[in-house]
Amino acid sequence: MLAGICASAVAAALSAAGPGGAGAVEGYSVRAEARFVAAGAAQGSAALTYDRGLVPVGSWIQVRQHTVPGGGTTVRLKVAGMKPGHAYGVHVHQKPCGVDPEAAGGHYQHRPSSDPHHVSPDNEVWLDFTADRRGAGAASARHEWGFRPGEASSVVIHDVPGGAGERAACFTVPFEPVDRAEE
């Protein structure tokens, strides 16, 4: 079962329909989902929890990316099984997840910068949410830009909303760069 969960998390649902098709959606889409496991419990798992109180083992995550020709990108997040009523910060990060929470690197930035003023929802993908009474949550972010090849690889769930916070969990996502959407 774990192998199936990991396989579905890495498998991308691709749609690159051209104009004119009935119900065709132009652009490129990725959909990945998984259940969280303890960071040290499973080698190769796509979804790792570092704080089991905030992101319990077995919690579920789904991330969708849709990039249209020209580069506009929407990223959507859905979660279930989280700590009810808790406010989370969520960002796209540069590298895949690892046993060490820092393995995912820093936030993906459209305009890379070390200036703290560039840590913002305009320059990064922020998907902050508050879990409802059942532990479910959702968020989306839309930008007129897309990802650069190899520079967006995961979604990190932080313990607080905003630009910082401790890393509570990480999900490796097969994000696709803007150049794929323009093929």
C-alpha positions in Angstrom: 0.0 0.0 0.0 2.8 2.4 0.9 4.4 1.8 -2.5 1.1 2.7 -4.2 0.8 5.9 -2.2 4.4 6.9 -3.0 3.8 6.1 -6.7 0.7 8.2 -6.9 2.5 11.0 -5.2 5.2 11.1 -7.8 3.0 10.3 -10.8 1.9 13.5 -12.5 -1.4 14.0 -14.2 -0.4 15.7 -17.5 -2.7 17.5 -19.8 -1.4 19.4 -22.8 -4.4 19.8 -25.0 -4.3 22.0 -28.0 -6.8 24.7 -28.9 -10.1 23.6 -30.4 -10.6 20.3 -28.5 -14.0 19.9 -26.9 -13.5 20.8 -23.2 -9.7 21.1 -23.8 -7.7 22.8 -21.2 -4.6 24.6 -22.6 -1.4 24.4 -20.7 0.2 21.9 -18.4 -1.1 20.4 -15.2 0.5 18.3 -12.4 -1.4 16.6 -9.6 0.3 14.8 -6.7 -1.1 13.4 -3.5 0.1 11.3 -0.6 -0.2 10.4 3.1 2.4 11.6 5.5 4.8 9.2 7.2 7.2 9.9 10.0 10.4 11.4 8.6 12.7 8.5 9.7 10.2 5.7 9.0 10.3 5.2 5.2 13.1 5.8 2.7 11.8 7.4 -0.5 8.4 8.6 0.8 7.2 11.8 -0.9 5.4 13.1 2.2 7.2 13.4 5.5 6.0 14.8 8.9 8.5 16.3 11.3 5.9 17.5 13.9 3.3 14.7 14.4 1.2 17.0 16.7 0.6 19.4 13.8 0.8 16.9 10.9 -0.1 13.5 12.2 1.1 10.3 10.5 -1.6 9.4 7.9 -2.6 13.0 7.2 -3.3 13.5 3.5 -2.0 16.2 1.1 -2.8 17.0 -2.6 -1.0 19.6 -4.6 -2.0 20.7 -8.1 -0.1 23.0 -10.5 -1.6 24.4 -13.7 0.6 26.5 -16.0 -0.8 28.1 -19.1 1.1 29.0 -22.2 3.0 32.3 -21.5 3.7 31.3 -17.9 0.8 32.1 -15.6 0.7 29.4 -12.9 -1.9 28.4 -10.3 -0.9 26.1 -7.4 -3.7 24.6 -5.3 -3.3 22.8 -1.9 -5.8 20.4 -0.1 -5.1 18.7 3.2 -6.9 16.5 5.6 -6.1 15.0 9.0 -4.3 18.1 10.3 -4.6 19.6 13.8 -8.1 21.2 13.9 -8.1 25.0 14.2 -4.4 25.4 13.7 -3.1 28.1 11.3 -0.3 26.8 9.0 2.2 28.5 6.7 2.8 26.7 3.4 5.4 27.5 0.7 6.9 26.0 -2.4 10.5 25.2 -1.7 13.5 24.7 -3.9 14.6 21.1 -3.2 12.9 17.7 -2.5 12.1 16.7 1.0 14.5 14.7 3.2 14.7 13.2 6.7 16.4 16.5 7.7 13.7 19.2 7.6 16.3 21.6 6.1 16.8 19.3 3.0 14.1 21.2 1.1 16.2 24.3 1.0 14.7 27.8 0.9 11.5 29.2 -0.5 11.2 29.2 -4.3 11.4 32.8 -5.4 10.4 34.3 -8.7 13.1 36.9 -8.3 15.8 35.2 -6.1 17.0 37.5 -3.4 18.5 37.6 0.0 16.6 40.8 0.8 13.9 40.0 3.5 11.5 42.3 1.6 11.3 39.7 -1.2 10.0 37.1 1.2 6.4 37.8 0.2 3.3 36.2 -1.4 4.1 38.2 -4.6 7.6 36.8 -5.1 6.9 33.3 -3.7 4.0 30.7 -3.7 2.3 31.0 -0.3 -0.5 28.6 0.5 -1.3 29.4 4.1 -4.5 28.0 5.6 -6.3 27.3 8.9 -7.5 23.7 9.4 -11.2 23.4 10.0 -12.8 21.5 12.9 -12.2 18.2 11.0 -8.6 19.0 10.2 -9.1 19.8 6.6 -7.8 22.9 4.7 -7.3 24.3 1.3 -5.5 27.2 -0.4 -4.5 28.5 -3.8 -2.1 31.0 -5.2 -1.9 32.4 -8.8 1.0 34.2 -10.4 1.8 35.5 -13.8 5.1 33.6 -13.8 6.0 30.0 -13.8 8.8 27.9 -12.2 12.3 27.7 -13.5 13.6 24.2 -14.4 14.9 22.3 -11.3 14.2 25.1 -8.9 10.8 24.2 -7.4 10.6 20.7 -5.9 8.5 20.5 -2.7 5.8 22.1 -0.5 6.8 22.7 3.1 4.1 23.1 5.8 5.3 25.5 8.5 4.0 25.7 12.1 2.8 29.3 11.6 1.5 31.3 8.7 3.6 34.0 7.0 7.2 34.0 5.7 8.8 31.9 8.4 8.3 29.2 11.0 9.5 25.8 12.0 9.1 23.1 9.3 6.3 20.7 10.4 6.1 18.6 7.2 7.3 18.4 3.6 5.8 16.9 0.4 8.0 16.4 -2.7 6.0 17.5 -5.8 7.0 17.0 -9.4 6.5 20.7 -10.3 7.0 21.5 -14.0 8.9 24.6 -15.2 7.3 27.2 -17.4 9.2 26.0 -20.5 7.3 22.7 -20.4 4.0 24.6 -20.7 5.2 26.4 -23.8 6.1 23.2 -25.7 
